[in-house]
Amino acid sequence: MVLEVGYVGNYAQRLYQGYALQQVPYMYTLGGQSLAKAFSNIANALRGGTSVAAIPNQAFLEALLATAKNSNGSPYCGGFASCTQAAINKFGDGTSGFTDSNLLDFWQGLPITGGSDSNQVLDSYIIGSHGRSNYNAGFLSLRKQTSAGLTFNFNYTLSHAFDQVGQNQESLNEASDAFNLDRDYGSAQFDRRHAFTTLVTYDLPFGRGRFSSSSVANKIIGGWNVAGVWTFGSGLPIDVYNGNSCQEWGQGAFFGNCSGMISVSGKVWTASPHSGEKNAFADPAAVQADFRVPDIGTDGRNGRGFIRSYSRWNVDFGVSKTTKITERLSTRFDCQMTNVFNHPMLLGTGGFYSSDMAVDVAGPASAFGAINAQYNAPRFIQFGLRFDF
């Protein structure tokens, strides 16, 4: 028996990442106030129930729009108590555009020059090499070399992987904040914190040397082998997002990654379905209500990994029979079964599509956490017969 304990670490930088050139420059400052703070103040006032007419003037908008003109040449702020009131009332998405943080739509709707024009260019997209990631893991391995027909291998890994919503390099995607990639720094989409694997093979103790039967009997009785593989992995992190927006930092909504919503309670919710359940949570409305859109004026990070998907486990099993016919000729019969217990593993914690990576809150609470697909395949059995000569 051999016991091995070790550590694996990996740090990567200068990873490729897509960027939206038309992202809103939320750090722009006028009148002593940034665009981010002005938008945040309006959004949070509306979320708190303040009427549009009662929202205080925002210095950035007052300075930006003081001399702005409508398309007919009239003053943009004319007919309103202030330029802030004009900007709010003329926002084509209405008050929901603020509460959902549709910053790109708001910016593009203002009467300013130098902004992006979605009527001319759908998406201004570039790729740079500024991403980073890291992985840390401790592992334990217990191995038994073949003796008395038994081979055993057990492995356990405790790990944590971080990245900035890493995607395959050939994937068209844009950072949720091109100005600060670390907004999305958090548990990677493939981060399974606990992983177990076990492999066992055993030559059954029948046959030659064990019975006083003839050689023919030994050939029939002996040569049997059984093998099994058990795997277990804890749940993957799931990002929660608002599909009505995906503009929380002013990013584009075409290739842009939606910003992960933030858990108000800070709790990590674990999906734990039981037989017959149609939703991953006992109270899906309560879980959905725990998440809020990132606030551009106060939040430094997006929310990632506040929900963990279902744990995964599977058992594969095989049995084989080797028969020696002559000194040079033998046969081997195999029966291999994947998912031997026909154990269903569920997929999906969102009402709109099946995913183990993200869930959308832009829908009814009853759909939040809905179980809508199966992750694995049913039991599969295959037989084989091989001749060796």
TAQUI-V930513 format. One record per helix or strand of 2 or more residues. SS is the DSSP state (A for helix, B for strand). FROM is the first residue (numbers start at 1). TO is the last residue. If there is no record, write none. Layout:
# TAQUI-V930513
ss->SS from->FROM to->TO
ss->SS from->FROM to->TO
This chain:
# TAQUI-V930513
ss->B from->2 to->20
ss->B from->29 to->30
ss->B from->33 to->34
ss->A from->35 to->47
ss->A from->52 to->54
ss->A from->59 to->65
ss->A from->83 to->89
ss->A from->94 to->99
ss->A from->103 to->109
ss->B from->125 to->147
ss->B from->150 to->163
ss->A from->181 to->184
ss->B from->186 to->187
ss->B from->194 to->203
ss->A from->215 to->221
ss->B from->224 to->233
ss->B from->237 to->241
ss->B from->262 to->263
ss->B from->269 to->270
ss->A from->284 to->289
ss->B from->291 to->292
ss->B from->307 to->308
ss->B from->312 to->324
ss->B from->330 to->338
ss->B from->346 to->347
ss->B from->358 to->360
ss->A from->365 to->367
ss->B from->373 to->374
ss->B from->380 to->388
